[in-house]
Amino acid sequence: MSVEVRRGSVRFVTRGEGRTTRHSFSFGDHYDPENVGFGPMVCHDDHLLGGGTGFPDHPHRDLEIVTWVLSGAVVHTASVGPPSTVGAGQVQVLSAGSGISHSEIAEPGAGATRFIQTWVRPDESGAAPSYASAVVGDAVAAGGGLVPVVSGRDSAAVARIGTASATLHAAVLDAGESVSLPDDPLQHVFVATGSLARFSLAEPLSAGDALRISDRPGLSVTAASPTQLLVWSFTTP
C-alpha cells in the first residue's frame, strides 16, 4: 500500500516555439527508469500553448489518447474523424489503433491554451482507429463529486476507450469541499487547478502536483481553494 506525492515542480519540462510541456513520466530525451508509467498509463502531459502554436502532423499507434482542455481551445485534425475544435468543458478521445496521424494547434485568438493529455495502453493492438469528442459541460460541477468522463467499463462515462480497466473521473470542488476517491487498486490524482489541504498521508498539494495511490482504498481529499481534479483509476495494474 502506498501514497506517493509527485510535485509539479520536479516534472520533466520540454520547451518549443510558443509551447511548454510538463511530463509526469519519462518522455523523449527525458528518461528516468524508475518513472516510465503508472499501470497502463504511459504519458500524462500538461501542455501550455500560445495561439497558433502546437504540434504539427505526427503519427501514433496502439494508444488511447485522451485530451482534457482547461483553457483556450485545441484545433485537432487527424487521419480519422472530422477536424474539430475542442475547448474547455469538452473531452477528446483518439484511439490510435493500427496507426493514425494528427495535429494539435492552439486556436488563434482563444488566449493561452492549456490541456492535459494522457496516453493509455489499449487492451488490444492493431485495432481500427477511431475518434470521438464529447461535451461534459455542467456534469462536472462543485458539489457533484467525482464524475466518470472517459472509461472502458463505466457506462455512465460520456466517452469510451479501449482499455477496460481504466476510467478518467473529473471533479470541481469549492474551498473546503471533500471528495471520496475511487476504490480501484491504482489511482492517479492530478490537481489541475487550485490546491488540496494536508491530510494524514500527504502535505498540501498545489496545481500541477499529483498523488499516485496503490492499494489504498477509502481515501478522501479536501480542497484548500477552488479546485479541479482529474483522477485516473485502474482496476488492474
C-alpha positions in Angstrom: 0.0 0.0 0.0 1.4 3.4 -0.9 0.6 7.0 -1.5 3.3 8.9 -3.4 3.3 12.6 -3.9 4.7 13.8 -7.3 5.3 17.5 -7.3 4.8 19.5 -10.4 8.0 21.4 -9.7 10.1 18.4 -10.4 8.4 17.2 -13.6 10.4 16.9 -16.8 9.9 20.1 -19.0 10.1 20.4 -22.8 10.0 23.8 -24.4 9.4 24.7 -28.0 8.3 27.7 -30.0 5.3 29.1 -28.2 4.8 26.0 -26.0 5.8 24.4 -22.8 5.1 20.8 -21.8 5.5 19.3 -18.3 5.8 15.5 -18.4 4.7 13.2 -15.5 6.7 10.3 -16.9 9.8 9.6 -19.0 9.3 11.1 -22.4 11.7 11.6 -25.4 15.1 12.8 -24.2 13.8 12.8 -20.6 14.4 9.4 -19.1 14.1 8.0 -15.6 14.0 4.2 -15.5 12.0 4.5 -12.2 9.4 6.7 -13.8 8.1 5.2 -17.1 4.4 4.9 -16.3 1.7 4.0 -13.8 -0.3 0.9 -14.6 -1.4 1.2 -18.3 -0.8 5.0 -18.2 2.4 5.8 -20.1 2.1 9.5 -20.7 0.5 12.3 -18.7 1.4 15.7 -20.1 0.4 19.2 -19.2 0.6 21.4 -22.3 0.6 25.2 -22.4 0.4 26.7 -26.0 0.3 30.2 -27.4 -2.2 30.9 -30.1 -1.4 29.2 -33.4 1.4 27.1 -31.9 1.3 23.4 -31.1 2.1 20.0 -32.6 2.2 19.7 -36.4 1.1 16.4 -38.0 2.7 13.4 -36.4 1.9 9.6 -36.0 0.8 7.3 -33.2 -0.3 3.7 -33.0 -1.7 1.4 -30.2 -2.5 4.2 -27.8 -5.7 5.6 -26.3 -5.1 9.3 -26.3 -7.4 11.4 -24.0 -7.3 15.2 -24.1 -8.9 17.4 -21.4 -8.8 21.2 -22.2 -8.6 23.5 -19.2 -8.4 26.8 -21.1 -8.4 28.1 -24.7 -9.1 25.6 -27.5 -7.3 23.0 -29.5 -7.8 22.7 -33.3 -7.5 19.0 -34.0 -7.0 17.4 -37.4 -6.5 13.7 -37.9 -6.4 10.9 -40.5 -9.5 9.6 -38.7 -12.6 11.6 -37.8 -13.5 15.1 -38.8 -11.5 18.2 -38.0 -12.7 19.6 -34.7 -12.1 22.4 -32.2 -12.0 21.2 -28.6 -12.4 23.7 -25.8 -12.9 23.8 -22.0 -15.8 21.6 -21.0 -15.1 19.0 -23.7 -13.1 15.8 -23.7 -11.5 14.2 -26.8 -10.6 10.5 -27.2 -8.4 9.3 -30.1 -7.9 5.6 -30.4 -4.7 5.3 -32.5 -5.0 1.5 -33.1 -3.3 0.3 -36.2 -2.0 3.8 -36.9 -3.1 7.5 -37.3 -1.5 10.8 -37.9 -2.8 14.1 -36.3 -2.0 17.6 -35.5 -2.9 19.7 -32.4 -2.7 23.5 -32.7 -4.0 26.2 -30.2 -6.8 28.1 -31.8 -5.5 31.7 -32.6 -7.4 34.3 -30.7 -8.5 31.9 -27.9 -5.9 33.1 -25.5 -3.4 30.7 -23.8 -4.4 27.1 -24.3 -3.8 24.6 -21.6 -4.7 21.0 -21.9 -3.9 17.7 -20.1 -3.2 14.8 -22.4 -3.0 11.1 -21.2 -1.8 8.1 -23.2 -3.1 4.7 -22.0 -2.2 1.3 -23.5 -5.2 -0.4 -25.1 -6.2 -4.0 -24.4 -5.7 -5.0 -28.0 -3.1 -3.9 -30.5 -3.8 -3.2 -34.2 -7.5 -2.3 -33.7 -9.2 0.0 -36.2 -8.6 3.7 -35.3 -11.4 5.8 -34.0 -12.1 9.4 -32.8 -14.7 10.9 -30.5 -15.3 14.1 -28.6 -18.0 14.8 -26.1 -19.3 17.8 -24.2 -19.0 17.4 -20.4 -20.3 20.8 -19.5 -22.3 21.2 -16.3 -22.0 17.5 -15.4 -18.7 18.3 -13.6 -19.6 21.0 -11.1 -19.0 21.9 -7.5 -20.9 19.6 -5.2 -21.2 16.8 -7.8 -18.3 14.7 -6.6 -16.2 12.6 -9.0 -17.8 12.2 -12.4 -16.7 9.4 -14.8 -15.8 11.1 -18.0 -13.9 8.5 -20.1 -14.0 4.8 -19.4 -13.5 1.4 -20.8 -16.0 -0.1 -18.3 -18.4 2.6 -16.8 -21.5 3.1 -19.0 -22.1 6.5 -17.2 -19.0 8.0 -18.9 -19.5 10.3 -21.9 -16.7 8.7 -23.9 -15.2 5.2 -24.3 -11.7 3.9 -24.6 -10.3 0.6 -25.4 -8.8 -0.1 -22.0 -11.4 -2.0 -19.9 -9.5 -1.3 -16.6 -9.4 2.5 -17.0 -11.6 5.4 -16.0 -11.0 9.1 -16.0 -13.0 11.0 -13.4 -13.2 14.8 -13.0 -14.3 16.9 -10.1 -14.8 20.6 -9.4 -14.5 21.4 -5.7 -15.2 24.6 -3.7 -12.8 25.5 -0.9 -13.4 23.2 2.0 -15.3 20.6 -0.1 -14.2 17.0 0.2 -14.5 14.1 -2.3 -14.0 10.4 -1.9 -11.6 8.8 -4.3 -12.3 5.6 -6.2 -11.6 2.2 -4.5 -9.7 0.9 -7.5 -6.2 -0.5 -6.8 -4.4 2.2 -8.8 -5.3 5.9 -8.7 -3.6 8.9 -10.3 -4.9 12.1 -8.7 -3.9 15.3 -10.5 -4.5 18.8 -9.2 -5.3 20.6 -12.5 -6.1 23.9 -10.8 -6.4 25.0 -7.2 -5.0 23.1 -4.2 -5.6 20.3 -1.8 -5.4 20.6 2.0 -3.0 18.5 4.0 -4.3 15.1 5.1 -2.9 12.2 7.1 -0.8 10.8 4.2 0.3 13.9 2.3 1.3 17.5 2.7 -0.8 20.2 0.9 -0.8 19.8 -2.9 -0.8 22.7 -5.4 -1.8 22.9 -9.1 0.4 20.6 -11.1 1.0 18.2 -8.2 -0.2 14.6 -8.2 -0.8 11.6 -6.0 -0.1 8.0 -7.1 -2.1 5.7 -4.9 -1.6 1.9 -4.9 -3.9 -0.5 -2.9 -5.1 2.2 -0.6 -9.0 2.3 -0.8 -11.3 4.6 1.0 -9.2 7.8 0.9 -10.8 11.3 0.6 -9.2 14.7 -0.2 -10.3 18.2 0.6 -9.9 21.3 -1.5 -8.0 24.2 0.2 -9.2 26.6 -2.6 -11.5 26.2 -5.6 -10.0 23.2 -7.4 -10.4 21.0 -10.4 -9.2 17.3 -10.0 -8.5 14.8 -12.8 -8.5 11.3 -11.4 -7.5 8.2 -13.4 -8.3 4.9 -11.8 -7.4 1.4 -12.9 -8.9 -1.9 -11.7 -5.7 -3.9 -12.6 -2.0 -2.9 -12.8 
